[in-house]
Amino acid sequence: MEPGRPVGARFRRARRIAACTALAVSAGMLLAVPAAADDTPSRPAPVEQTRPSMEQPKLTLPKHAAKQPSAADAADVPVAKPRSDIDGDGFTDLLYRAGNGSIYVAPTSGTTSYEYLFDTSESADETFKDVFSVAGLEAAGPVHFTLLSSGRLSAYRSSLDRGTIIWSGVGWQAYNKVFSPGDLTGDGSGDILARTPSGDLYLYRTTPGAAAPMAARVKVGSGWGAYDQLIGVNDVNSDAIADLFARTPAGELFFYSGNPNPDSPFKGRVKVGDGWNGYNQILSLDDQSGDGLGDLVARTPAGLLYTYESTGTGAFLPRVAGGSGWNAVAQFAGAGNNPHLGKDEVLGMDTNGTLFTYYALNNGLLSARYQVGTVGGWKGAKLTFASSLDINGWGDILELYNGTLYNHSYPSDQAAVIGSGWGVYNLLTGPGDLNGDGKGDLLARDGSGALYLYRGDGTGSKFAARLKIGTGWNGFNKLVGAGDINGDGRSDLIARGTDGRLYLYAGTGVASAPFKARTLIGSGWNTYNKLSSPGDLDGDGRADLVGANAAGELYRYTANGKGGFNTKAKIGNGWNTYVNLY
């Protein structure tokens, strides 16, 4: 896991097209082959996927104050370096992944946000799952790290508008969260923490000037799976040692003061608040007020941003508004949540065979619909909308036609032919990575009720030989999933019985036995004649559900991080126009 290799340079630019209106999409930006005379689609064509444009929000933090003497100054303790000072003004700047997959920087000086490019050895189409920054690793400025779903972690030397790759290593999909809280060891260079799905926490001490930027990992604790957000704050108590805040799904916030000991980097936890589950992502922009203390920034599901200024003890002053419209951000760099990638939309096919897509807005709501292909072009199609099977992090539209399975979302001028013989299956679903290699997989159920796992190779066109994982699955009339539901970072599966009971099959990351024993979520779910997993709707990194009833009412169920869902919320009418949701 620790070894890496130097790689060549290629600047990453997203393949995405920003769609300004649904009219532009329906006018021909998305293509599909029209239906044949027998209402069965002819040989599939690729679909050019898109994202609706979203205006980038402006950060409205309090104006930077002049650096003030702190307790650290009086004690002649070095002041912690800002982790992501991109413009060189002495203050950390905000990096984030937008809904279109591109990375932007919002300077905390208040100037306009702009796209930040990373050169990379990977394909220009690959979307970063997470981003964080480290100070002190290089003298010239911060080093940014990007994480891919495939488990590749890469380090970049920063300049004003781009990062130049200096190291890359694989195997990091073993963790559900990788981040830098700042300098934990007192050597002036920021360090890295990584948490496994089982809750073990590891410290990677950075090594300036070495071929690899970090030393071998050291296990520093267990039980950290109790928290759904881990937020590094650089330094909040004026000792130049990084500190940490941790939030439970119930909203309790705990403070861990840093302790400059690589074997035990934190002192005992102190509870500092409740009600923090009102935020879907929490991060720190280090010291913004000039007092030398790191502060917190938190976003509500409605897209409002708030700043909490530190008092120096782990507590905060009353929050200050930091702007609105921040639901345009899919993932903040350095945010404490487990990042989500792979699917963030719902497809609906109407009675005429026209396909529409609705994108998640990170606030629990869906965008206006966008037409996919020609009117009636999908009539009779047998579709599956899988969590991303390739490198771009978008859902893949699969079609079973005459026993052959095709991927419409394959990035070429021809729909990818996955293979023949798939007509033996009556249900296909792609909940994400099920075997722990960071690549999307597919589940298939045959007429006898046997369920098989097809392990993806990361291209969206090929799978390894199938593995039989169980029988008796014909007792379910719906199998859905699009990522992590219970908060451990592994992809899960939701199964609805013919009696209306809903079950969670939590992922294990092991191909031979990809699910734990089922747990009952609730009953009465047969009230919905359409059930779909669109991925993360509310921007917290957990996969959610939507259900439509016969009256056409659409309800949202957001994951609570404990293997269940929060109280349902109605988010639309008129959904009985669709014969199916994907």
BELVEN-V894993 format. One line per field, one symbol per residue. ss: DSSP state (h for helix, s for strand, l for the rest). Layout:
BEGIN
ss=???
END
This chain:
BEGIN
ss=lllsslllllsllllllssllhhhhhhhhlllllslllllslllllllllssllllllllllllllllllhhhhlllllllllllllllllllsssssllllsssslllllllsslsssllllllllllsssssssssllssssssslllllsssssslllssssssssllhhhssssssssllllllllssssssllllsssslslllllllslllssssllhhhsssssslllllllllllsssssllllsssslslllllllslllssssllhhhsssssslllllllllllsssssllllsssslslllllslllssllllhhhsssslllllllllllsssssssllllsssssslllllslllssslllllllllssssslllllllllssssssllssssllllllllssssllhhhssssssssllllllllssssssllllsssslsllllllslllssssllhhhsssssllllllllllllsssssllllsssslslllhhhlslllssssllhhhssssssssllllllllssssssllllsssslslllllslllssssllhhhssssl
END
